[in-house]
Amino acid sequence: MPGKEFIEGHTVRLIHGGEEYFNTLLELIESAKTELHLQVYILDYDDTGAVVIDALRESAKRGVKVYLVADGFGSMNLGSDFKDEMRKYSIHFRFFSPLPFPGIFQAGRRLHHKVCVADSKRALVSGINIADKYRGLKMNLPGSTMDCWWRGRYVRRSLVSVNEFLAVAFIKNNPVSLRN
């Protein structure tokens, strides 16, 4: 679906949740050439999550630097071994604010981002988490959100907040350059 050009050299497209969102997310992951940043509140290892995780693995195998951050509470079902599994595929993964002990729920800051940025050129900002229930599988209706995909040089500027967050989370030595 073609997007609308609002600023010269930039394209914006509204995504209507559910299957359209996941197809766009997979297209973004699969087309990344150098780096991919994905931040999400809920990442389940169900059918939908497995497809996204497999796409991240394939990108890493192609030499793409993949950075994945999932909320420690919202994605706690991934388990403690998930980090080691991602490391095997050279995926830089961290739980944001992990729970100190299983069963202890920690109030406070949570990561509610749902953003994916590829090659500092294309981005998908959403209200959708990565799980079957948000895709509309197994008789669940997908959420009625409007998500936004865009392309252009200002996408790099959106990485400033992503990079600031990641610097705090785990990659202080890999800042995103704002040079064109």
KAWOSUL-V18225 format. One record per backbone hydrogen bond with DSSP energy under -1.0 kcal/mol. CO is the residue of the C=O (numbers start at 1). NH is the residue of the N-H. Records with the same first field share a line. If there is no record, write none. Layout:
CO=NH + NH
This chain:
4=12
7=10
11=151
12=4
13=149
15=147
17=21
18=22
19=23
20=24
21=25
22=26
23=27
24=28
25=29
26=30
27=31
34=65
35=119
36=67
37=117
38=69
39=115
40=71
42=130
46=50
47=51
48=52
49=53
50=54
51=55
52=56
53=57
54=58
55=59
56=60
57=61
58=62
59=64
60=63
65=36
66=92
67=38
68=94
69=40
70=96
71=75
73=76
75=78
76=79
81=85
82=86
83=87
84=88
86=89 + 91
87=90
92=68
94=70
96=72
101=104
114=126
115=39
116=124
117=37
118=121 + 122
121=152
122=118
123=150
124=116
125=148
130=44
131=134
132=135 + 136 + 137
137=140
143=145
147=15
148=125
149=13
150=123
151=11
152=155
154=158
157=160
158=162
159=163
160=164
161=165
162=166
163=167
164=168
165=169
166=170 + 171
171=174
